[in-house]
Amino acid sequence: MTLAKFALVSASTMLLTACVSSQMPTSPASDDVDAAPPPPTVAPNDSSDDQAAACDLEAIQHAIGEPFDEAKVSQLQSDSRARQVRVLRPGDAATMDHRPDRLNIHLDDQDVIEDLRCG
């Protein structure tokens, strides 16, 4: 009989809890709650800041077809005015984020510069 009483008390408690929580307001209307911040401002894709920060590929096109060595990284970065450089060999994983100020140096299997791209 005690098990039956326990089950009855448990069921009653759950029902009362459900009734009380369903009567609670879903969103407080008090003034002490901060409002959500405004959404961030998104610049258009062709903003002049991106264009100014983009690397200059015309200045380094001569390097395509040349053998790659680590000494060329700083020279290509300087000549292209890139803020970052990423060297990509065949099969390398790369993030897909676009950074106009990053120079991507694409190499072939023999470490020859195959392509140069900003982004």
Protein Blocks (a to p, Z undefined) as FASTA:
>chain_A
ZZmmmmmmmmmmmmmmmmmmmmpcfbdcbfkbccdddddddddfkbfklmmmpccfklmm
mmgopacdfklmmmmmmmnopabdcdddehiacdfbdcfkbccddddfkopafbdceZZ
